[in-house]
Amino acid sequence: MLLAALTAALLLATACARIAQPSGWAGPSLAGGRLIVHSGREQLAAVDIASLQVVWEFPGGQKHRDGTKVQLQGVYGNPIIAEGIVYFGGYDGWLYALDLASGELKWDANVGGHIIGGPVVAEGLLYVGSSNNRLYALDPATGDPRWPQPFETGDDIWATPLVDNGVVYVSSMDKKLYALDAANGSERWPKAFSADGGLAATPVLVDGTLLVGGFDRRLYAVDAASGQKKWSFKADNWFWARPLVNGDTVYAGSLDGNVYALGLADGKRLWSYDLKAPVRAAPIIVGDILLVAGRQGRVAGLDPQNGGPVWTPAELGKTLLADPLPQGDVVYFSAQGGNLYKVTAKDGSFVQLVPFPVSTPAASPTPAPGTPTPGTATPSPTASGTAGSSPTQAATP
């Protein structure tokens, strides 16, 4: 038994040593007839949705405000578009604001840590978290800070914040979920909600209930007014995907390969469907079909009532970790490395839209002993809740 465990650990360490440097997996965004796509580890591109022509690519030789050349690293959080500006953060620690029409850099800000979650523009401010344990509130027009000071958690912030009715909800790898005043960053709950593992998922708010997944293999329902737990559901691996609520049902993907349908009121398991690969992309419903994607590139169309397949799963053949983008009766999937696909929800047919060249970065260092890796049978976060040196390593068995 001990020999087998040591052999498995050695194979895991060897595999992790070959994992590329943080490459990102940002999903597409759409506004003004343009798809914003992470076209590779070092590029963000705008694609005209009608002609499928690349309109611009960033950085394209542009420079930071301090005069140094932009060298974009992996983008994990989905870019957002507001008032003709594209906002996104990079693993390089920079937050960028680009003109949607031209790709021109309007401003940038170095937050001093890796940016893994996406930014949010709400309440007149831009909110973004960082691996330096801080949540920032910035002026969307200039990037200047607007809170007296950033809010500090006990560990990395990998999730995109949620802003609703004057409150910012943010989960952290310190195993806590926080509720903050959107205007000044002060805490709204007497005590932050505590889980048993790091929280990397973006929370969802429905009818006064917050839903958030954890690296302790649990999906939590939390009362938004008090921060108290309502219920939790345990799977066989981490919950990293943003859950979906439709009516009185919660749909949640797990890195154990399943998507679970749970009762919103009590967390009772209604059904589950096994994609046989980790699920990090958020599930979505288009029409009367639930679409879920597994890491290995399989997209399944399910009956939301019972989890039965509606059509034979589509095999895209590329790594799918990003949240999909629904648009009418089709769904856009951005695969890691830059491939963009359009899947028709009613029958699962798909086409590849824009193939981008894939860069080949150098290998990342081998993680320290004990670094957990989703996709294995029994992962467990480290004592601090941190899941390794980068999201790419954490999401790759």
N, C-alpha and C positions, 0 to 999 in steps of 0.2 A: 504493500500500500504506500509506504513512504517513498520507495523507489519510483513508483508510478507518478506520485505527486511531484517529486523533484524533476522527473523527466518532462512532465507537462509544463512546469514552471520554466524550464530551460527552453523548451520549444516556443513558449509565449514570449520570452525575452528576446529570442532570436528573431521572431516575427516582428515584434515592435521595433527592433533596431532598423528594420527595412522600411518602416513607414515614413512617407515623405514628410517634410516640414509642413506646418499648418497650411493647408491648401484652401480651406473654407468650403462652405456648401450653401451659400445664400440662395434663397428662392427668388423667382422673378417678381417684379412689380410693374404695374401698368398705369399710365396716365398720358393724356394728350396723344393717343395713338402710338405710343412708344413703350416697348418692353425694355425694362432695365434688367440686364442679365449679368451675373458674375461669370465672365467668360474664361476664367482660369485664375490661378493663384495671384497673378499680378495685373489683372485687367478687369474693368467694369465696362460694359458696352450698352449702348442704346440701339435698339433694333426697331425699325419701322414695321408696325404690325401688318400693314397692308402689303408692302413690297418685300418684307423680310430682309431688307438691306441694313447693314450696319451703318448707323448715322454718325456715331462717334465712339471712340474708345478712350478710357481714362486709365492711366495718367497722361499718356501721349506726350511725354517730355515736359509736362507742367511742373511748377515748383511750389514748395511750401511758402508760407508767408515770410519765413526766415531766409528764403533764398535757396535752400537746398532742394535738390531734385526729389520729386515724389517717387518712392519705391514701394508701391502698394504690396502688402502681404495679404494673406487669406482673409476673405470676407465671409463671416458666418451668419450674422443677422441680416434679415431681409432689408434691403434699402426701402425707404419710404419717400413719398413724393407729396409735397405740400406747397401750394402757391408757386408752382413752376420750379421748385428747387428739389433736387435729389439729395437726401441725407443718408449717410451710411458710415459705419465705423470699420476699421481694419485691425487685423491682428498686430499691425505695426504700431498701434496705440493712437493713431490719428483719427479724428472725426472730420468727415468731409461734407461740404455743401457745394453741389454742382448745379449749374444752370441746365435745366432739362433740355432746352433747345440746342445748346451748343456743346455741353460737357465742360464748359469753362469753370474752373475752380473759383467759387465766390469767396469762401473762407475755409480755414481748417483750424483745428485745435488739437494739441497733443495733451491727452489726459493722463499720461504717465503710466499706463498699464494696457494690456491687451484688451481690445474691444471685441467681445464675442456675441453678445446679444445685439439686437437692432435698436435704433433710436425710436423715440415716440415724440410727436409734436402734438401737444394738447395744452389747454389752459393758458395759451399764449407763450408757452415755453417748450424747449426741447430737452427731453430726459434721456440719459444713456448711462449704463453701468460699465464698470471696468474691472479687470483682474487685480487692480490695486485696492479692491474692497470698497470702492466709492461709487455712489450714485450722484451724477451731476445734473444740474438744471441750468440750461444755457439759453441765451437769446438766439432765436432761430435766424435772425437777420445778420448777426455778427459773430456768434459763437462765444460771446462774453458771458462769464458766470452771473447768475441772477439770484442764487441762494446765498445767504451769509457765508456758508461753507458747504462743501459736498457732504452728503450723509454717508457715514462710514459703517460698514458691517464688519463681521469678524472673519470674512474670507472672500474669495473671488465672487464677483457677480457675473454669471454666464447668461442670465435670462434677459429677455426684453421686458422692460417695465410695463405695467398696465395702469392706465390713468382713467379714472371715472369719478365724475361729480366732485371734483376738488381733492381727490385722494389718489396718491401714487402707491400702487402695490408692487413690491419687488421681492423676488426670492433670491436667496444667496446660498453659496456653497457652505456657509457656516451653519446650515440646517435650519434656517429661520426664514419666515415670511413676514415682511414688514408692511405696515400701513403708514404712509407719511402725508403730511399736509402738502398739497401741490404747490402752494405759494411760497413756503419757507423751509420745507424739509423736516419739520418737527414731527415726532411720532404721534400717531392718533390712537393707538391701542395702549392700554396699561402695560402690556408685555407682548413682545413679538411672538407669533406662533412658532413652536418648535417641533421639528420632525426628528426622526432617528437617523437621517442621512442627508447629504448635501441636496439642495434644491436648485436644479438648473433649468427647469421648465418654466415657461411663461404662464402665469396664472390666468384663469378665465373666470369672469364674474357673471353669474346668472341669478336673478331674483334674490339678491342678498347672500348668495353662497359663492365663495371662492373655491375653485378647483385647481389643485396644483400637484404635480407628480414629483416623486423623490427618488434619490439613489439608495433608499432603503427598501425599494421595490413596492412602495405604497403610493396610491393615489389618495389624496386627502380632500375632504370637503370641510371648509372653514367658514364660520360665520363672519361675514364682512364687517358687521358692526362691532363685534367684541374680540375677534381673533381666536375664538374658541373652536376646537374641533367638533364637527358634527358626526363624521364617520370617516373610516379609511378602508381601502380595499387593497389586499396584498396579492401581487403577482409573483412570478418566478425570476424576474429580472427588473432592472430599473425602469421607471417611468420618466422619459425625457421629452416625449412628444407633447405638444399642446393639446389638451383634450377638446372635444367638441360636444356641445349640448344641443339636442334637438327635441323640443317638447319636454317630456319628463325622463329622457334617456341621456346618459353620458356615454360617449364613445371615446375610448382611450387606448392608444397604442403603447406597447411595452417592448423593451429590448429582449423579452423572452420569445418574440416572434408573433405574439397574439395581439389582436385588437379585441377589447372587451366592451360589451354593452352592459351598463350598470344603471340601476334606478337612481335618479337624481335625489330622491328623498332619503334613501337609506343605504345606497351603495351596494344593494343586492345585485349579484351577477345574474344577468338575463340570458346571455349567450356569449360565446367567443369564437373567433375565427383565427386559424393558425396560418400565417404567411410563411412560416419556416425560415424566417430571417428577422433580425432586429428591426423594430419599427420606431424610427425617430421622426419621420415626417408626420405632420398633423393630418388626421382624417378630415374629410370634407364630404358634404352631401350636395349633389347636383341633381335637381329634379327629385326623383324618388330613389336615387341610387347613392349608396355610401361608397366612396372611393378611399382605399387604404393602400399604402406603398411600403414594401419591404426594402431593406438595405440592398439586397442583391439585384434590384431592378424590377421586381414583380409588382404590378398594380392590379388589385382585385376590385371588382364591382360587386357590392353585396346588397342584399335586401336589408334595410335598416331594422325591420321588424324581427327578423329571425337569424340574420347573419348568413343566409344561404347565398351562394354565388349566383349572380345574374348572368354573367358571361365568363368564358374561359379567361383566366388572368392574362394580362398583357405582359410580355417579357421584353422590357426595354433593354436589358443587357448592360446597364450602367448603374453605378452606385447612386441610390436615391436616399438622401438624408434631409433635403430641404423641404420646407412647407410648399405645397402646390398652390397654384393661382387659378381659381375658377373664373371663367369668363363666358357667360351664356351657357351653352350646352357642352362646352369643351373645357379642359383643364390643362394648364401648362405645368410641366415638370422640368426642373433644372437639375441635371445630373452633375455629380461632382466631376470637375474637369472641364465643364463648360458646355456640354451637350444639352440642347433644349428640345423638348418633345411636346407635342400637342396630342392629348388623348381625348377621344370622343366618349362622353360619359355613358351614352345609351348602349354602346356595344363593345367598348374597349379597344376599338381600332386606334392606331396612332401613327404619327409621322414625325420624323426628325426634322426640325426646322433649320437650325443654324449650328453647324459643327465648327467649333473653335479649336485651334491648335492647342494641344495640351503641353504645358511646360513640364520638365522633369527636374524638380529640385533635389538637392542633396538629402541624404537620410538624416532623420532626427536622432538624437542620442537615445540610447536605451533607457527606458524609465527606471526609476529606482525600484529595488525589490519591494514587492507588496503593492505596486501600483495596480489598481483594478482595471479590468478591460471588459466593457459591455460585450455581450455576445457569448461569453463563457457561461457555464451552467450556474455558477454561484458567485457573482461579483459582490464585493462589499467595499464601501468607501473607506478612505483612510480616516484616521482619527479626527482630522480637521474637516473632513468632508470633501477635500479636493480630489479630483478624479484623474490626476496625471498631469503631464506637462502641457497638453493642448487638447482641445475638443476632438481634433482629428485622431489622435492616439486613443482617446477615450472611446470613440465610436467605432474603432476598427479592431475586430478580434485578432 
